[in-house]
Amino acid sequence: MIEGRPRSRRLPSLDLLRGLTVLGMIVVNATAGVAHRDGPVFPLLLHSEWAGFTIADAVFPAFIVMLGVSIAFSSQAREGPVGPILGRAARLILLGLLLSNIFWLYDMSEYQPRLPGVLQRIGIVYAATALVYRAAGWRARLIVAALLLLLYWPLCLLPSPDGLATDLRVPGHSIVSWCDRVVLGDLRFVKGPEGFDPEGVLGNLPALAEALIGTLAGDWLRRNRPPRDAARPMAMAALAMIGAGLAWGLVFPIVKALWTSSFVFLSAGVALLGLAGFHRLFDGRDGSGRRGGLLGSFGRNAIAAYTLHELMAFILTADAMQWPFRHLAPLTGTRVAALAPVLIFTALVWWPIAAMDRRGWYWTI
């Protein structure tokens, strides 16, 4: 649906953080495409191979946190019938299934289908979070989030029924990955006897906890405090979460593909620290909503930007996109040269999104 007004008008900082996250997503995914074809790139712009945390690993969980914040600001999610919530979740899942399998639909002989995905997880977590938000106050949601994260730890340590030794630092060696192999079969991202899916079945539980943390932050900001008063405690809480995530990671590894509880603490802290900064700088002021800007355009039209960047991914292999890389690589090395096609691709995605923003066109789902 195309509508004529931007979302999150009461909280410009949320649009700006969402825009920064969308920008990061496009850069990360484009960098991965370039790395697959042309060689070494900056490691921080790629996801961790398994355990660890990079800039790229902060992108997806930031969307989950912002989903929770948005629910706290959305009257539709907080009140009214349940049908629209389930309908929106279903549309997100269906769009995710389409985008996850677009190459398979194009050539079924070369590509394989996949059931989970980014939008699929967002749809599932959105529905669950909105329903919990309607039924529970902030204390109950805090308890639910804490229990999910605490109980997920021993769950991950249970022995895998297929006999693989449990080792959370080894891909596929956990009951979480075993569950993906059993439930998803060949419709998972990584095939084989040690296969798994980074957006797999059990990982939705800690992702729900992360969204509930976002609702708590949204409740805090919705109390109409001056930005200076609200941002400072949020930033301190975010820093505490980052520290707790790093400390917990010493015994419960930080693994995005498993969405471990330590990963939730660390990534949610990073997202909330960014939101606190944007809230302090931009909320309550005029001028942060200028249409056609980089972050604002991406943030107000995040679904359109996500869809467009997925549909345009094939152009990264075009000769015209590789021309600047080939000419820069001998002078700067592949890591710097790889930024050229990435930046060109980002600009090509941003241009129509900015045009939509200037015209007041926003795609909601």
Order of alpha helices (4+ residues) and beta strands (2+ residues): beta-alpha-alpha-alpha-alpha-alpha-alpha-alpha-alpha-alpha-alpha-alpha-alpha-alpha-alpha-alpha-alpha-beta
